[in-house]
Amino acid sequence: MIYSTSDSVVLNSQTDNITKRQQSQRKVQINGENCKACGLCIAHCPKKVLIRGEHINSMGYEATIIASPEDCTGCGLCFYSCPEPDAINVIS
């Protein structure tokens, strides 16, 4: 699929338009040690690429993992839904 800069998606009314091309260049990074397994990121992921992992972190939680990173669009909804600082980052 080819994206042009005229293809845009609004994440919410507080943010600027982000083109699909810009999104596809972004990657999600999960710090499993900061995850408390609340599941909000899993619930908000439009592509359903996040799942609860089997590894138990130092706080005793099964941290979220990225099951299919190739399907991630980099939209950032997981980041915005996560209540834990530094548990999820979106990097360019």
Secondary structure, 3 states (H helix, E strand, C coil): CCCCCCCEECCCCCCCCEEHHHHHCCEEEECCCCCCCCCHHHHHCCCCCEEEEEEECCCCCEEEEECCHHHCCCCCHHHHHCCCCCCEEEEC
